[in-house]
Every structure is written in C-alpha cells, then in structure tokens.
Amino acid sequence: MKKIIFIAFVLLFHVAYCQEVLMGLSSVNMPKYPKSYDTLLLELPFFDDFSNYEGYPASSRWLSAQALVGKTYARQAPTVGMATLDALNENGDLYPQASTNLFTADTLTSQPIRLDSITGSIRRPLTPADSIILSFFYLPGGWYGNTLDRVGSVPSTQDSLFLDFYCPDDDIWYVVWSTPGYEADTAGVQSKWPWRFASVKIDDPRFLASRFQFRFRNYASLDNNPKSGIAGNCDQWNIDYVYLNYGRTSADSLFRDIAFADPAPSMLKRYQAMPARQFTSADMAASLEMRIVNRYNQTLASNYSYRVVDENGTTVSNYDGGLENIPAFFPDGRYQTKPVHSNPPVNFSFPVAGKQTSFNVVHIVREGVGGDNHLENDTLCFRQCFADYLAYDDGSPENGYGVTKTGPTSSKMYIACRHYLHNRDTITAVDLFFNRTRGGENEGAPFVLCVWKARNGIPSELIYHGETRYYPEFDGLNRYHRYKLDRGVVVSDTIFVGFEQQTTDFINIGFDRNTDSRAETYYRVTSDWSQSIWTGSLMMRPCFGQSALVSVAKPESVTQGIELSLYPNPVRDMVHIATNGTELGNASIQIVDTFGRKVKEIPFAESINVSDLPAGFYMLVVVDTATSFRDTLKFIKR
C-alpha cells in the first residue's frame, strides 16, 4: 500500500468524524519560469551540492528547471541543500497528466559536458581506462521514523527514479541506473542516516563525446483520496552531492569536505520573525543548534564563527568558536558535538530600538589545516526580520494542513495559533499562505478571521469575529496574502489568532515542517479544542499596527532571489549574473566580504570583473530601490 504524508490521523479521544490532515503540496509559488536556458559547454569536474542557491537549478550547470532546489525538503543532507524531483512542474503546479496512474514527472538535465578530452594545462583524449564516474546521494521522501515527524512523501515501488546518459552520435538517452520507490526506514534505522550513495562508471565509448549529458527523472502517481482538495504533491526524490570526474573509484564516496548539513536557525528563542516593538532581549535564544559535518574518512580540525550585520553593513556582533576537531561522519553518522561549534552561545541582543529593521547572520565553517574540497557549502546566511508580524514558520511550505469532518456539519471548524505579546498592541491583519490544490478545489472555501483570549492554555473568549468572508488567495512571489481585519483589535499578553471555516472543505494552509510550533497550534471540529499532533508550523502570521494596513506585501530576498544565479562559481576573473528575464536596469551591485565590509559597489551589470579581489567567500547583493527588489548571491573567488 502506498504510504504518503497526507495520512488522515483520527484522534482517539474524539468522535470518528474529526480529522486533522496533512497533505502533499499541489503547487509551490515559483518565480516566472525562464523560457530558455543558455546552452553551455562544461568541462570536468562537474559538481553541485545545491548549497549556495535556491529555486530553479543553476543554469550554469543544468538545462532544465523542473526540479526544486531548497534546504528544507529533506533532513540532514550530505551537505546543506538538495534538488527535489516530485509531481510538480516547472511552474510549481501538479502536472496536467497527474493521476492515480503512473505518469512521467520531473527531469533534471545537465548542461553539455566535454567527455571526449581533458583540456587546460593537460590536453589529451579521455578513454574508458580513465575511470570516469558519476556519483550522487539520494533519498526517497524526506526522512524516516515517526510519521508525525517526517518531511515529504514516500514513493511506492512503481514510482521510480532513473538516471540516463545521452549519446550525441545516436541522439538517444540510455537508462544506466534506476531504483524503485521504497521506505527510507530500513537504511535509516540501520545507519541512523537514510541517504544512499550511488556510483555509475562511464566506460562505454559512446558516451565519451564532446557534448555528453546526464539527467535524473522520476515517475509518480497520485494517491486515491475521495476528499476534495486532498490530492496533492507526492513521491519526492531528493538528490545531493552530484559529482562527475575522472580518476575515481566506485567506492569513492568520501570527500575532504567540512560543511553545514542543515539550514541556519533563527536567533530568537520562539519566533522566526517578530514585530520590532514587541522584541525584548528576553526573546534572544541562549544558543544555536548548528549541524556541521566532516565528509572525510578521518578526524579534521575546523574553525566555526558567525557574524551579525545590520542593514547598513555595520557589524553588531561577532563570535569565534576557535579550532576544534570534528570526527569523520562515516561509519557512525557523527556530526560535530563540541558545544562551541555545535551549540554556539548568543551573547548579544539585536539593537532594534522599536524600529522595523533586519539583520544578516552569516555562519562560516573552515577546515583548520589542509584544503577543503568545496568552499561553497561552508557559509550559511539567515535574515533576521523585525517588521510588523509574528512568524513561527520559516517561509517555506513542505506540506498542506487542514481539518476535515464527515459527520454532522452543525458545528463550525476552527484553526488557531497561540502568540505571546510583551506589550499592548493592535492586531490589524493576518498573513496567510494557502497552497493551490488540483483544479483549484480550495479556491471557494470561505473563512472569517478570529481572535481569542487565552485561558488555561486554550482559546477562550472570542474577542473578534470578522464580518468579511474571505477566500484563499495565491500571491505568487510574495507568497503570503494579507487579510485585513474589519477593525483593529487591541490585544495584550497571550492571544490566539486564526479563522473559522464556513464549510467542511479542506482549506489547505501552507505547513512548514522544519520549525516546530505544534504546542501552539490548536483546532476545533466539535465543542472542544485539540492540540496539533503534527511536527511543524502553520504559515499564518498575525500583523500589528497601521503599517500592516499600508504594506500589504513584503518582498523577501529568499523568495525573489530564486530568479537570479551566478556562474561560474567558484570564479577567477569574470562572474556573470543570469537574470532569466528579470529587468534590473535601475539596480546596483554591492560585493561584501565575510567580515561584512563592502569591497565593491557598481551599477548593475550582468558581468562583473572580480579579478582584483583576494581569494575567499563573498556575498553579491543586488538592490533595486525602485521596486524594493533585493537578492543576495554567494560566490567563491579562487
């Protein structure tokens, strides 16, 4: 039987018709699809661990845009970031042919690669004796173990993943590797790390051509669910650490690479973001959880540090954890456990002073002795926002959430989240992120906004019940839609914010599986409130003050930045920006080093000479004040 993430869980202490449901996404909000990628001719080695960008696959390495690159669709990747193949197309919608029958889904195709010869300082033909190998790690679904804690949907045995090689002379793609869908539990329980390693040797002379390509592709099938709005994305395959080179062995799965394995966390104790006027020093986390991995076969020394920079580029805090040994990950699945690196302290408070602002938090890990194979996965960035809203979620939906009932419909259905306020304030709006469903099945599901006081840990007195009937809206790049209250509501202390559903339709709110606020999430389908059982956070953000009514949408670099990419990366002389059709004629470019210092500022150009910069890691910031566009791209100068 196919097992998927939108299993309906029936609470034993409720009557049988009450269900809290998690489902796969029917769509994700993507930027405008690039109509065409420029075809490049790459040379060995080919490597991508998807660590330093998000959104569409980098056009400097890949020709197709169907896979989604992100950091949250699976846990404990070989290094932070992965490409996910699923049942959604390049526009973020379910494929038109999606059904309960098997259908072709995503394809991730490389740019053409020279496999006929070695170029550069050594020039000679490549032959089968050169031991050319393509390797990668893969994971079905997003994790293993307890269903309530999993990310993603497990493919069934018919929902396969394929690797194909292209022969230019024949103009034919050949299947060279495949795997049926399977539960990750077996590998996960045995090794405590369910990612698997695949290695394919290229020894057929047909593929040793000047324009060789490879591609990943998957087949998927929707689960048969009779409830309207439940059918959604499924059968995810996550791919990471794709490496093609010569002079390798089939067991070549260890790399001298110290890297981050999970995304950067918020520096706040409870929230991902909060209003500036609600922030106090008590909201700061005492320490952070950083997952750092050593992918080599012996203990290495590494240095970890972080730096906090304000909007003006001024450093407001530094931390240096010094040198520490980090054990090899294999064979025991060990990460860095020295607290000065894995749990660095937060010994400062953001200088917010009640004003809306944001800070860039840059985390860096470096090998202390010797050379790290891949510097691009040694830096993480987190943008800490202090605006006009409270957020438990990280802005990225991995699933859809809702409640359903199949019995009598006389009682209404409610969803609510608990929030804590230091200061008396006025709630004026609520940001909601709704997922599109197949055929727009949730577009006509009405709801009204609600605010409750809290008593004994659950919603009690209803202090606001909206008169305006709202429906799910889908705002594309800005992701959330801001729903205004009919009137401002003065609130203080602890409150619950949510909505009342007017029908029993599955409304499908975005659900972030990588932050956990289930203790704050409640729902009601009878006369009693129940706490959520699902690990994750609803993408529902209460907004405060007059500014929330003026600024309906808040563009964020993490959502808009997926339209831009850099190549080559690493770079020696000229770095190029692929805009994929984005108009940025009025923008400017700032290049910032790891110390937060601005080392170059120029008008926007698609090609920038960086030959004068010292070797190291840099952030390239594209800013267009006319459109409020801002994006931060990372690159390594050799």
N, C-alpha and C positions, 0 to 999 in steps of 0.2 A: 504494500500500500504506500502510495506516495505521501511523504511527510513534509509539510510546509509550515511556514512561520505563522500563517493566519489561522492556526488551530483555534477553534472557539472553546474557551475554558468556562465551564459551568461551575460556579461557586457552590460548594456543597451545603453551605448554610443558607442558600437562597432557594426559592422555588425554581423549578427546572427551566422556566422560560426566560430567565435573566442571564444574559451573556455579555462578558467583556471580551472584545475581539481585537486581535492584532492581525494585520494582513500585509501582504507584499504591496509595494507601490505600483499603481497603474501608470504613473508617469513621474518624472522629475523635472523641475524647472531648469532648463538649459538655456544658454545664450543662443543667439542666432546661429544656426548651423552654417559653417563655412562651406560655400558652394563647391569649392575645389581647393585641394592642397597642391602646392607646387611639388613636382616630382624632383627629387634629389638623387644623387648617386653617392652612396655612403661607402666608406672603407672600413675594414676591420681595425679594432674591435667594435662590435655593436653591444651597447649596454643601456638598459633602462630599468631602474628600480622604482620609478614613479614617485620619487620622494620630494622633489622640489617644484612640483606644479600640481594643479588640479583641473578638472573639467575634461575637455577633449584630449585624447592622446597627442603628445607633442608632434607637430608637423615636421620637426627636424629629424624624426625617427620613424614616424608612422604615416601611412597614406589614408587610413580610414578613420572615421570619427564615431563609430557606433559604441565602442566600449566607453565606460565612465572611469576616469581616474580620480581617486579620492583617498582619504586617510581613515575612513570610518566604516567601510563596508565589511571589514573583517578585523579580527583582533590579532595582535602580536605577529604582524607580518615579518618576513625576514628582515626587512628594513621598512621604516615608516612609508606608507603609501602603497597602492596597488591599482591594477586595472581590473575592472569587473565586467564580465560578459553576462548578460541576462536576457530578459524578454522584452526590453525596451529599445526602441530605435534611436537614431542619432538626434531626434528632436525631443527625446525624453518621454515618448508615448509608447503604449503597447503596440507591437507590430500589428498591422491590419489583418494579417493572416493568423493571429494568435487564437488558439482554440484548445480544447482538451485533447486534440490530436497532436502528434509530433509536428513541429514546424521549425524551419530554419530561422535563426535569430541573429545574434551579433557576429561581426567579423572584425578582427584586429589585424591589419595587414602592414607589414614593414615597408619602408621605402626600399627601392632597389639597392642592392649591396654588391660590391665587387668581390666575387669569389673566384675570379679567373687568375688573379695575381696579387702579389704583395707590392705595394707602392711605397713611396717615401724614400728613405735612405737605403733601404734594401729592396731591390726590384727583381722579382722572379715569379714564374708561374706557381700557382698553388696546385697540389696534387692530392689524391686520397691519402698519401703517406704523411701529409702534414697534420693529420689528426684534428680535423675541423669539427667542432662540437657546438651545438646549441643547447643550452640548459635553461631551466626556469623552475620556480616553485609554484605550486597550485593548491587551491583549497576549495572544495565544494561548500556552498553555504557560507557562513561567516565564523562559526566556532563549533564547539562540541559540548556535550554535557547537558545540563539542565535546560529544557526547552524555554523556560521563562527568561533565561539569561542569554540566549543565542541571538546572533545577528544573522539576518539573511534567510534564504530558503534552500533547503537541501534538494538537489536534483535527484529524480528517480533514475533507475538503471537505464531507461531509454533516453534520458536527457543527457546526451554525451558531449564531451569536449574533444575537439580534433586539432591536430597540428598538421598543416600542409606545407609542402615545398613547391616552389614554382620553377619549372624548366622553361626558359625563354625560347629555346630552339623548337620545342614541341608546342609551346603556348598552352601548357596543361599544368594544372595543380594536382599534385600527388599526395595522398594521405600517408604520412610517415609515422604518426603516433596518435593514439586515442585512448580515452578512458570512459567507461560508463559512469553515470552518477552513483554516488554511494554516501553513506553516513560517515562523517568525519570522526565519529566516536571511537572507532576501533584504533585508528592511528593516534588519536588524542589521548585516550586512556593509557595506551602503551608507552607513549613518549612524553606525555603532557604537552605536546606541541603537534597539532594535526596537519600542518603544512607538509606536503610531499615534494620531493625533488625528482625532476625528470631530466634525462640527458639523451640527446639524439645525435649520433655521429653522421656527418655528411661525407660519405665516401663513394657516392655514385657520381661518376664523371659528368653526368647530365646536369648536375646542379652546380658544377664548378664553372659558372658563367659570369659574364661581366655585369649582368643585371638580375642576379638571384634575388628572390623574395621568399619570406615565410609568412604564414598567417595562422592565427588561432580563430576558431569558430565553434559555435555551440548550437545544439538543438534543444528546444524547450517544449513544454506542454503545460497548459493551464490546468489547475485543479478544478474538478467539477463541483461547484458550490451553488446551490439554488438561491441563496440570499442575494438580493440586488445590491450591487456595489462592493461585493466581497472579492470578486475575481480581480487579481492584481499581478504584479510582477512576481517572478518565481525563478527557480533553477539557476541561481547565481554561481558563477565560477570566478574565483579571484586568482589573478596571476601576478607574480612579482619576480624581481631579480632576473630579468631576461638577459642572457649573456651569450654572445656568439664570437668565437675566436679560434685561431689555430694553435697547435702545440698543446692541446689539452688532453685529459684522460676522462674516461666515462665516470670515474668516481670523483671528479674534480668539483666538489660541492662546498669546499672550504675556501674562504677568501680573507685576505688580510684587510679587514674592514670593521672598524668600530663605528657604530651608528645608533641613531634613535630608532626604536621599534614601534612606538605609539605616538599619537599627536601630542602637542603641548597642552597643558592644562590651564584652566583659569587660576589666577592668583587670589580669587575670592573664595571664602570658606563655603558659601552656599550657592552663589549665583555665577552664571557666565557673564552677565552684564546687569547693571542696575542704574537707577537714576542718580545723577550727581548729588542731588540734595538729600538723598536717603543714605548715602555712603558715610560710614564712620570707620575708624581704624579697627573696630571690633569685627568688621566684615573681612579682614585680611586672613587668608589661610596661614596656619602656623608653619607649614612646609608643603612641598610639592611632591608628586609622585612622577618620577621620570624613569622610563624603561629604556635602558641602554644595553646594547648587545655587542658582543665580540664574536664575529663570524669566523675567526681563525681557529687553528687547532692547538693553540697554546695560550697561556695567560699573557696579557699585554698590559702596558701601563697607559693610562689615559688621563686627560685633563677635562674637567667639566666646569662651565661657567655660564652665567646669564647676565644680561644687561637690559635695563628698562629705560626706554627713551620716550620723551613726550612728543607732542605734535610739532614742536619747533626743532626737534633733533637734539635736545638737551638731555644728557644722561641724568636720570633721577635716582638710580640705584645700580650697584654692581655687586656681583657675587662671584667668587672664585673658589671652587672646591679643591683646587690643587691637584696633584698627581695621585692616582690610586691604581692598584692593579685590578684588572677586570678578568674574570675567568672565561675560558672558552665556552661558547654556548653548547656545543656538542661534546659528549653524548648525553649529558644530563639535563639539557634545557635550562641552563643557568644564565641569569642576567646579572648586571651589576647590583650588588647588595650593600656596598659601602654607603652609609647614610648621607655623607657629604656630597655624593653624586646621585644616588637613587632617591633620596628624600631631602633635597636642599632646603634650608630654612628660608623663610620670608621675613627678613628683619627690617622691614620698612613699611610705610603706608603711602598709598598714592596721594600726591598733593593735588587733590581735586578742588577743594575750597568751594564746593557747591556749584561749580560751573561745568557745563557739558564739555567733555573732552575725551580723548582716548590716548592710550599708550601702546607702544610696540614692545613686546617682551621677546628678546632674542636669546635662544638657548644654543650653546655651542659645545660639542664634544670633539676632542682631538686626541689622536694617538700620541703618547708622550715621547716614544722612541721609534725610529723607523718610519716607513711610509705607509699611509693609509691608501688603499686602492681607489676608494670613491669618496671624495670630499663632499659631494652634493647631498648626502644623507646625514651630514654632521651638524646641520643647522636646522632649528625649528623656530617658527615665529608664531606668536599669539597676539591678537589685537584685543586689548582690554578696554571695553567701551563703557563710558559713563554718560548716558544720554537721558532719555525720558521714559525708559521701560525697564521692567524686571524680566530676566530670562534665566530659566533653568537649562534650556536646550542650547546646543552649540550651533544651531542654524542649518543643520544637515539632517534631512529625514531619511531613515533607513527602512521605516515601515509606516503603515497607516493604522490609526487607532479609532475605535468607536465602540458603542454599546448597542445591543440589539435585544429584541424580545419577540416572542412568538405567541404569547398568551394574550389575555385581555389587554386592551390598549387605553383603558381609562386613566391610568396613572402616567404622568409625563416622565421623560428621561432627562437626566441632568449629568453634566460633566463639570468638575470644578477643581481648581488648584489652590493650595494654601500659600499665602505670601505674608512676609513679616516686614513691618514698617517701623523705622526708628522715629520718624517724625510724622506729624499730622500732614495729610496731603489730599489732593483731589484727583480721583481717577476719572479720566475723560474719554478713554478709548481702550480698545483691546486689539492687539495684533494677532491674527490667526493665519496659520499656514494650512491650507487644505490641499490634499492630493487630488489630482484628476483621476477619475475612475473610467473604466472601459465604457464607451458610449455615453459619457457624461452622466452616469447614473446618480451621482450625488449633487448635481447642479441645482436640483429643485428641492433639496432638503432644507426646509425653513428652520430657523432658530432665533431666539431672542437672548440678549446678553443679560447676565445676572451678577449681583454682588451680594455676598452673605457676610454677616459677622461670624466669628468662630466661638464655639463653646464646647469644652471637653474634647477638643481636637477634631471636631467635625463641623460642617456648615450648620448654622442655626438660624438666626433671624435674617430673613430676606430683606435687605435694605435697598435693593434696586432690582426692578424687573422691567426690562425695556418694553416700549410700545412698538418700536420699529422691528418689523420682521426682516431678518437678513437671510441671505443665501450664500453658499460657498462661492468665493471669488478667487481667481487664479491670476496672480500679478507678475508672472514671468520672472524677469531678472531680479526684481526686488523681493520676490518670494512671498513675503507676508502681505496680507491685505489689512489695512487699518479700519476697524469698525468703530464708529463714534457712538458714545452713549447719548441718549436723548438729553441728558443733563449731567453736569458734573456731580460726583458723589464724594463728599468729604469722608475720609477714612483714616483710621489710625490703628496701631497695634497689629493684631493678626486678622486677616480677612481671607475669604475665598472668592475667587473670580472665575467665572465660567459662563455656561449658557444652558438654556432649556431647549431641547429638541421638540419641535411641534409634530413630528411624525416618528415612526419607528424605522425610517430609512437609516442605512449605515452611512454616517456623515463623513468619515474618513479624514481625520486630522493628522497632520504630519507628526511622526513619533521618532524622536532621537534616541537611539539605542546605546549611545556612548556616554551619556550622563545619566545619573540615576536619581530621580526625584519621585519615585513611586510612593514614598512615605507621605508626599504632599499631594498626591493625586487621588481624587475620590469621584465616585459615580453613584447614581441612584436610578434604579428602574422600578422600584417598588416604594414602600414608605420609609425604607432605611437606606442610609449611606454606607457604602463599602469602599475600602481602600484598594487601590490597584494592586494587582499581583505581578504586573509586567515590569521588568527592569528597563528603565528608560525615562524620558521626559516628553510631555506634550509640548508641541510647538504653539504655545498660547502665552502671550506676553501682555500683561496689563500696562497701560501707558498713563502717565500722570502730567497734569499741568496744561497750561494753554499751548505750549509748544507742540504737544501731541496732536492738537487740532489743526495746527498750521502745517506741520511737516508730516504728510501722510505716508511718505515712503522714505526709507533710509538706505541709500545705496551703500553696500559694504564691499570692500576690496575682495573679500573671499568669494563673493558671488559674481562681481563684474570681472574680476581678474582672469576668469577662465576663458575669456575671448583672446587673450594675448599669450604669446610664448616667445622664448628666446632660443636662438641657435647661432653657432654651435655652443655647446655647454659641456665641458669647460671650453674656454676661448683663449687665444693667444693675442690676436690683433683686433679684428673687427667682430663685434657682436651685432646680430640682426634681430629685429622685433617683427614677428609675424602677427599682423593685426586682424587677419581673417575678415577684412571688410570694415572694421571699426574706423570711424572718422575721428582722427585725433590731431587735426591741423593746428588747434589752439593749445595743445598740451605742452608741458615741459617735462624734462627728464632730470632727475637727481640721482646720483650714484653715491651710496653711503657704505662705509666700511663697517666692520664688525664692532668698532668702538662707537658707532653712531655718528661719526664725523662725515660731513658732506665733502666728498672729494672731487665731484664734478657736477656742474649744472648747465644744461644746454636746452635750446628749444627742441621740441620733439623731432626725431628723425628715426627712420626705420633701420639705419645702420650707424653704429657709434664706434669710433676708434678708442679702444681701451689699452692700446699697447704701452701707454705711459704709466699705467697703474702697476704697483707692485703685485706679486703673486699673492693670491688669497681669496677669501669669500667676500662677495659684495651683494648689496641689495640695490636694484634699479627701480626707482619709484617713478611711475608715470602719473602726472596730475593734470587734470583739465578743470580749472575752476569754473569755467562757463557751464559745464554740465555736471559738476560735482563728481566726475569720474576720478577714481584713484585706484591704482593697482601696484602691488609690489611684486617684482620678479627677482629671482635669485640666480646668480651665476658665479662661476669659479674662474678666476684669472690664473692661467698657467705661467 
